[in-house]
Amino acid sequence: MPHVLLTTFGSLGDLHPYIAVGLGLRNRGHRVTIATSEGYRAKVEGEGLGFRAVRPDIGTLIADPEVMARAFHPRTGTEYVIRRMFLPYLEQSYRDLLTIAREADLLVGHPIAFATPIVAEQLGKPWVSVALQPSVMLSAFDPPSISGLPWLESFRGCGPGFWRLFFGLGRRVAREWGTPINELRRKLGLPDSRDPVLDGMFSPFGTQAWFSRVMARPQADWPMKTAITGFPFYDKLTPGQGLSADLAGFLDAGPPPVVFTLGSAAVRHAGKFYTESAEAARTLGCRAVLLIGRDARNAPNVALPDGVIAAEYAPYSELFPRAAAIVHQGGAGTTAQALRAGVPMCMVPFSHDQPDNARRCAGLGVARIIPRKKYRSARAANELGRLLSDGNYRTAAQNVALGLAREDGISAACDGMDRTLGDFFGQA
């Protein structure tokens, strides 16, 4: 029975695909362990998967409003997450991971699980890297939208030469970020990595792109041995959870509502998003669902109009297909579920990969974009009015959903891991 160790960090959008693939591997007879933050233990073990706590515990970090504000800064948020939230814990992550990794046959890493490639190399284990979104590829042929640098969009047509130069400069900056990685590697007797953050996240054994081909096509400058699998879907807050009775009753009582959500991470830095959203619903006179999370500060500071309900959470796979439109932040997990539902969307990107995801969805004809700083009730009502009145958006969304229905991200990911295991142990 092969033992596969899946390592991940971040929000539910980072955890859920790993649970989905873990369940797929378990159903094939593999032993599966998910190594991640302690706060996810009950969720992972509740699905019957093995669990190993690895520091940092993201739950203690995201509970701090100042941390979340800095993590979602549009220009410096990604640097903050890497250099201040995760790399200070690198040696602790390494020690936490090492023991369980000795028992594993294959390691599977997340881009910010920086200890995974180090442990795999030290133990001589095969490992597979994962990309949850196209933006991490930094392709000169299909360049991503860079958070905090909207002026770069005017250079999109400049061709690969410009983007190679730009990404080359970015790599020089990011090399400094990776100093703690090379310091640990030297301590363990391993050679320095030239680009420990940007290139070190990709495995020589292969990379799995856990997104759909509707989001991006393979490019000549993607990492070697990259395979697009499709989205692996899972979205239960707790095992077996469905729609609450109140929310199910609301959905049954009238026409499809507009759903407003900020996923599981940006919701902790919501600002006035839900107050503006409630006012937009009032202006449109439409039914609406506000998924506000557990932070009481997110409750709108205005009385909710008739036909508008607020809830902490709902499984997107059950809620989104019953929506007239979805307004969301553009995180990888939320975007995947919205595309799967075949519903038009308005995207309000905060930081990280979200501007790029939003641009790609707009290019598919399924979305309109509102910059976060310009998200006001009047603008939201106007954009939603266009989405709801122009049937082309719904037609495009339904066509994209049909394409996603032909993909099986879980099976494709599991197939790729089985091939890696077969290739490695067949040669051993």
Secondary structure, 3 states (H helix, E strand, C coil): CCEEEEECCCCHHHHHHHHHHHHHHHHCCCEEEEEECHHHHHHHHHCCCEEEECCCCHHHHHCCHHHHHHHCCCCCHHHHHHHHHHHHHHHHHHHHHHHHHHCCCEEEECCCCCHHHHHHHHHCCCEEEEECCHHHHCCCCCCCCCCCCHHHHHHHHHCHHHHHHHHHHHHHHHHHHCHHHHHHHHHCCCCCCCCCCCCCCCCCCCEEECCCCCCCCCCCCCCCCEEECCCCCCCCCCCCCCCCHHHHHHHHCCCCCEEEECCCCHHHHCCCHHHHHHHHHHHHCCCEEEECCCCHHHCCCCCCCCCEEEECCCCHHHHHHHCCEEEECCCHHHHHHHHHHCCCEEECCCCCCHHHHHHHHHHCCCEEECCHHHCCHHHHHHHHHHHHHCHHHHHHHHHHHHHHHCCCHHHHHHHHHHHHHHHHHHHC
